[in-house]
Amino acid sequence: MPTDKTDGRRNNHGTIGNKGGRKKGTRLDPRGQRSGHQVRAYDEEWLIIREFIACVRQNPELCRNVITYLKKHIT
């Protein structure tokens, strides 16, 4: 098996439109990658969930307080 520069398998930097992988110099988020979760919801429920997700990404601590407040008053 050839291992010189002509071996495209080991020295493949991609094509013009397909460089593959992250760009040089970028770093992963220090918290790590978000894990995937599946939620089944009706359309009107999903709209509420999406709005709440956007709020959580902007201010997680405030959303945590809101959930605590809602749990006290719903149950």
VMD Tcl script that builds the backbone (N, CA, C; Angstrom):
set m [mol new atoms 225]
animate dup $m
set s [atomselect $m all]
$s set {name element resname resid chain x y z} {
  {N N MET 1 A 0.846 -1.176 0.000}
  {CA C MET 1 A 0.000 0.000 0.000}
  {C C MET 1 A 0.890 1.239 0.000}
  {N N PRO 2 A 0.740 2.143 -0.990}
  {CA C PRO 2 A 1.594 3.329 -1.049}
  {C C PRO 2 A 1.230 4.329 0.041}
  {N N THR 3 A 2.247 4.984 0.599}
  {CA C THR 3 A 2.017 5.984 1.638}
  {C C THR 3 A 2.625 7.325 1.269}
  {N N ASP 4 A 2.981 7.517 0.019}
  {CA C ASP 4 A 3.581 8.787 -0.380}
  {C C ASP 4 A 2.482 9.816 -0.654}
  {N N LYS 5 A 2.864 11.004 -1.112}
  {CA C LYS 5 A 1.918 12.093 -1.343}
  {C C LYS 5 A 0.899 11.793 -2.437}
  {N N THR 6 A 1.177 10.816 -3.289}
  {CA C THR 6 A 0.224 10.496 -4.343}
  {C C THR 6 A -0.914 9.611 -3.842}
  {N N ASP 7 A -0.784 9.120 -2.631}
  {CA C ASP 7 A -1.837 8.275 -2.077}
  {C C ASP 7 A -2.974 9.173 -1.590}
  {N N GLY 8 A -4.083 9.201 -2.320}
  {CA C GLY 8 A -5.198 10.076 -1.986}
  {C C GLY 8 A -5.914 9.709 -0.708}
  {N N ARG 9 A -5.768 8.470 -0.259}
  {CA C ARG 9 A -6.472 8.058 0.954}
  {C C ARG 9 A -5.876 8.686 2.204}
  {N N ARG 10 A -4.566 8.870 2.244}
  {CA C ARG 10 A -3.929 9.390 3.444}
  {C C ARG 10 A -3.709 10.898 3.402}
  {N N ASN 11 A -3.692 11.478 2.236}
  {CA C ASN 11 A -3.424 12.910 2.102}
  {C C ASN 11 A -4.587 13.607 1.396}
  {N N ASN 12 A -5.783 13.298 1.801}
  {CA C ASN 12 A -6.964 13.855 1.164}
  {C C ASN 12 A -7.385 15.118 1.913}
  {N N HIS 13 A -7.208 16.253 1.281}
  {CA C HIS 13 A -7.610 17.529 1.879}
  {C C HIS 13 A -8.930 18.015 1.312}
  {N N GLY 14 A -9.627 17.173 0.595}
  {CA C GLY 14 A -10.920 17.539 0.057}
  {C C GLY 14 A -10.811 18.302 -1.248}
  {N N THR 15 A -11.966 18.639 -1.773}
  {CA C THR 15 A -12.037 19.413 -3.008}
  {C C THR 15 A -12.357 20.860 -2.686}
  {N N ILE 16 A -12.533 21.673 -3.704}
  {CA C ILE 16 A -12.814 23.093 -3.491}
  {C C ILE 16 A -14.115 23.274 -2.712}
  {N N GLY 17 A -15.141 22.547 -3.067}
  {CA C GLY 17 A -16.427 22.703 -2.395}
  {C C GLY 17 A -16.611 21.820 -1.178}
  {N N ASN 18 A -15.739 20.864 -0.972}
  {CA C ASN 18 A -15.911 19.922 0.132}
  {C C ASN 18 A -14.591 19.750 0.870}
  {N N LYS 19 A -14.351 20.586 1.861}
  {CA C LYS 19 A -13.099 20.508 2.619}
  {C C LYS 19 A -13.182 19.470 3.725}
  {N N GLY 20 A -14.359 19.179 4.215}
  {CA C GLY 20 A -14.535 18.147 5.224}
  {C C GLY 20 A -14.061 18.581 6.593}
  {N N GLY 21 A -14.825 18.246 7.617}
  {CA C GLY 21 A -14.436 18.535 8.991}
  {C C GLY 21 A -14.528 20.011 9.346}
  {N N ARG 22 A -14.011 20.364 10.530}
  {CA C ARG 22 A -14.007 21.753 10.977}
  {C C ARG 22 A -12.896 22.517 10.274}
  {N N LYS 23 A -13.046 23.809 10.221}
  {CA C LYS 23 A -11.989 24.652 9.687}
  {C C LYS 23 A -10.844 24.714 10.691}
  {N N LYS 24 A -9.648 24.917 10.191}
  {CA C LYS 24 A -8.483 25.011 11.065}
  {C C LYS 24 A -8.639 26.198 11.998}
  {N N GLY 25 A -8.246 26.009 13.226}
  {CA C GLY 25 A -8.300 27.094 14.201}
  {C C GLY 25 A -9.588 27.146 14.994}
  {N N THR 26 A -10.596 26.376 14.628}
  {CA C THR 26 A -11.828 26.388 15.402}
  {C C THR 26 A -11.704 25.413 16.555}
  {N N ARG 27 A -12.435 25.688 17.614}
  {CA C ARG 27 A -12.411 24.831 18.791}
  {C C ARG 27 A -13.827 24.373 19.105}
  {N N LEU 28 A -13.911 23.235 19.738}
  {CA C LEU 28 A -15.201 22.765 20.197}
  {C C LEU 28 A -15.627 23.584 21.400}
  {N N ASP 29 A -16.930 23.625 21.637}
  {CA C ASP 29 A -17.451 24.294 22.820}
  {C C ASP 29 A -16.874 23.601 24.059}
  {N N PRO 30 A -16.352 24.346 25.034}
  {CA C PRO 30 A -15.737 23.702 26.204}
  {C C PRO 30 A -16.720 22.846 26.999}
  {N N ARG 31 A -18.017 23.119 26.896}
  {CA C ARG 31 A -19.013 22.312 27.603}
  {C C ARG 31 A -19.241 20.982 26.915}
  {N N GLY 32 A -18.759 20.836 25.677}
  {CA C GLY 32 A -18.940 19.589 24.949}
  {C C GLY 32 A -20.095 19.688 23.960}
  {N N GLN 33 A -20.395 18.582 23.346}
  {CA C GLN 33 A -21.442 18.552 22.345}
  {C C GLN 33 A -22.781 18.292 23.012}
  {N N ARG 34 A -23.829 18.949 22.513}
  {CA C ARG 34 A -25.166 18.713 23.049}
  {C C ARG 34 A -25.623 17.320 22.650}
  {N N SER 35 A -26.196 16.600 23.592}
  {CA C SER 35 A -26.719 15.279 23.262}
  {C C SER 35 A -28.110 15.425 22.660}
  {N N GLY 36 A -28.476 14.489 21.826}
  {CA C GLY 36 A -29.772 14.528 21.173}
  {C C GLY 36 A -30.862 13.955 22.060}
  {N N HIS 37 A -32.032 14.572 22.022}
  {CA C HIS 37 A -33.183 14.109 22.789}
  {C C HIS 37 A -34.383 14.098 21.865}
  {N N GLN 38 A -35.235 13.119 22.040}
  {CA C GLN 38 A -36.440 13.040 21.234}
  {C C GLN 38 A -37.645 13.312 22.110}
  {N N VAL 39 A -38.516 14.196 21.629}
  {CA C VAL 39 A -39.735 14.544 22.352}
  {C C VAL 39 A -40.892 14.443 21.378}
  {N N ARG 40 A -41.922 13.726 21.780}
  {CA C ARG 40 A -43.124 13.646 20.958}
  {C C ARG 40 A -44.118 14.653 21.498}
  {N N ALA 41 A -44.620 15.522 20.621}
  {CA C ALA 41 A -45.567 16.545 21.045}
  {C C ALA 41 A -46.470 16.907 19.874}
  {N N TYR 42 A -47.681 17.357 20.214}
  {CA C TYR 42 A -48.586 17.869 19.190}
  {C C TYR 42 A -48.042 19.192 18.669}
  {N N ASP 43 A -48.547 19.650 17.533}
  {CA C ASP 43 A -48.030 20.874 16.907}
  {C C ASP 43 A -48.102 22.076 17.834}
  {N N GLU 44 A -49.240 22.273 18.513}
  {CA C GLU 44 A -49.368 23.445 19.396}
  {C C GLU 44 A -48.442 23.326 20.612}
  {N N GLU 45 A -48.210 22.091 21.092}
  {CA C GLU 45 A -47.252 21.897 22.188}
  {C C GLU 45 A -45.833 22.170 21.715}
  {N N TRP 46 A -45.526 21.756 20.501}
  {CA C TRP 46 A -44.175 21.924 19.970}
  {C C TRP 46 A -43.818 23.395 19.813}
  {N N LEU 47 A -44.800 24.229 19.461}
  {CA C LEU 47 A -44.533 25.674 19.353}
  {C C LEU 47 A -44.098 26.240 20.702}
  {N N ILE 48 A -44.754 25.802 21.769}
  {CA C ILE 48 A -44.394 26.265 23.117}
  {C C ILE 48 A -43.002 25.759 23.489}
  {N N ILE 49 A -42.729 24.507 23.173}
  {CA C ILE 49 A -41.416 23.927 23.498}
  {C C ILE 49 A -40.303 24.680 22.774}
  {N N ARG 50 A -40.505 24.987 21.497}
  {CA C ARG 50 A -39.483 25.705 20.729}
  {C C ARG 50 A -39.220 27.090 21.302}
  {N N GLU 51 A -40.284 27.785 21.710}
  {CA C GLU 51 A -40.100 29.108 22.318}
  {C C GLU 51 A -39.312 28.999 23.621}
  {N N PHE 52 A -39.628 27.967 24.422}
  {CA C PHE 52 A -38.928 27.799 25.690}
  {C C PHE 52 A -37.466 27.433 25.470}
  {N N ILE 53 A -37.184 26.622 24.461}
  {CA C ILE 53 A -35.795 26.272 24.138}
  {C C ILE 53 A -34.997 27.529 23.811}
  {N N ALA 54 A -35.598 28.429 23.025}
  {CA C ALA 54 A -34.907 29.681 22.684}
  {C C ALA 54 A -34.624 30.496 23.942}
  {N N CYS 55 A -35.573 30.520 24.874}
  {CA C CYS 55 A -35.366 31.256 26.129}
  {C C CYS 55 A -34.273 30.611 26.974}
  {N N VAL 56 A -34.257 29.279 27.026}
  {CA C VAL 56 A -33.251 28.575 27.813}
  {C C VAL 56 A -31.854 28.870 27.286}
  {N N ARG 57 A -31.711 28.932 25.984}
  {CA C ARG 57 A -30.390 29.202 25.401}
  {C C ARG 57 A -29.927 30.623 25.694}
  {N N GLN 58 A -30.845 31.549 25.884}
  {CA C GLN 58 A -30.457 32.927 26.188}
  {C C GLN 58 A -30.189 33.136 27.676}
  {N N ASN 59 A -31.036 32.529 28.537}
  {CA C ASN 59 A -30.893 32.756 29.978}
  {C C ASN 59 A -31.324 31.497 30.745}
  {N N PRO 60 A -30.447 30.510 30.880}
  {CA C PRO 60 A -30.830 29.250 31.523}
  {C C PRO 60 A -31.223 29.394 32.994}
  {N N GLU 61 A -30.573 30.276 33.722}
  {CA C GLU 61 A -30.869 30.424 35.147}
  {C C GLU 61 A -32.286 30.962 35.364}
  {N N LEU 62 A -32.697 31.930 34.576}
  {CA C LEU 62 A -34.055 32.465 34.687}
  {C C LEU 62 A -35.085 31.389 34.372}
  {N N CYS 63 A -34.828 30.578 33.348}
  {CA C CYS 63 A -35.757 29.502 32.982}
  {C C CYS 63 A -35.833 28.452 34.081}
  {N N ARG 64 A -34.730 28.178 34.732}
  {CA C ARG 64 A -34.737 27.230 35.851}
  {C C ARG 64 A -35.624 27.744 36.980}
  {N N ASN 65 A -35.554 29.043 37.258}
  {CA C ASN 65 A -36.399 29.643 38.289}
  {C C ASN 65 A -37.871 29.592 37.899}
  {N N VAL 66 A -38.158 29.823 36.633}
  {CA C VAL 66 A -39.541 29.781 36.156}
  {C C VAL 66 A -40.105 28.372 36.293}
  {N N ILE 67 A -39.320 27.370 35.962}
  {CA C ILE 67 A -39.782 25.980 36.086}
  {C C ILE 67 A -40.065 25.650 37.551}
  {N N THR 68 A -39.204 26.084 38.457}
  {CA C THR 68 A -39.423 25.851 39.885}
  {C C THR 68 A -40.723 26.498 40.329}
  {N N TYR 69 A -40.970 27.719 39.900}
  {CA C TYR 69 A -42.207 28.440 40.241}
  {C C TYR 69 A -43.422 27.706 39.684}
  {N N LEU 70 A -43.347 27.278 38.434}
  {CA C LEU 70 A -44.487 26.591 37.819}
  {C C LEU 70 A -44.766 25.251 38.497}
  {N N LYS 71 A -43.735 24.510 38.860}
  {CA C LYS 71 A -43.946 23.227 39.549}
  {C C LYS 71 A -44.673 23.408 40.875}
  {N N LYS 72 A -44.347 24.484 41.599}
  {CA C LYS 72 A -45.004 24.755 42.879}
  {C C LYS 72 A -46.481 25.043 42.684}
  {N N HIS 73 A -46.826 25.726 41.614}
  {CA C HIS 73 A -48.202 26.163 41.411}
  {C C HIS 73 A -49.057 25.187 40.601}
  {N N ILE 74 A -48.443 24.275 39.884}
  {CA C ILE 74 A -49.222 23.322 39.092}
  {C C ILE 74 A -49.566 22.082 39.916}
  {N N THR 75 A -48.637 21.606 40.715}
  {CA C THR 75 A -48.889 20.368 41.465}
  {C C THR 75 A -49.439 20.635 42.839}
}
mol reanalyze $m
mol bondsrecalc $m
mol representation Tube
mol addrep $m
